[in-house]
Amino acid sequence: MTDYHAMYLALTRGILDAKDLMPAVPENNPAAERLNRAMQEAEEIYLNTADETDGEK
């Protein structure tokens, strides 16, 4: 069975790690903002579908 919770956490950790590795310079702002949006999108999907997948365990 697919563990979407673990997948979501792994991606979130990767996004946060990538942001931490990027130097805080203006040139990196668009990439950092896109990483933030991706994390927010993933969170919305996860929260909207969490009830649907909980019963599968």
C-alpha positions, -999 to +999 in steps of 0.1 A: +000+000+000+013+035-009+022+056+022+012+090+010+019+105+044+055+094+042+058+106+007+044+141+016+068+144+046+098+133+024+090+160-002+084+186+025+118+179+040+134+180+006+119+214-002+129+228+032+164+214+028+167+229-007+157+263+005+182+261+033+210+253+009+203+282-014+222+314-006+199+342+006+205+365-025+178+383-045+185+361-075+172+330-056+140+347-045+119+333-075+131+298-068+124+301-030+089+314-037+082+286-061+094+260-035+070+277-010+041+275-035+049+238-042+048+230-005+015+249+000+000+231-030+012+197-017-003+205+017-036+215+003-038+183-017-028+162+013-053+178+036-081+176+010-075+139+004-064+127+039-099+115+048-102+096+016-069+077+021-072+071+059-096+043+054-072+024+031-047+015+058 
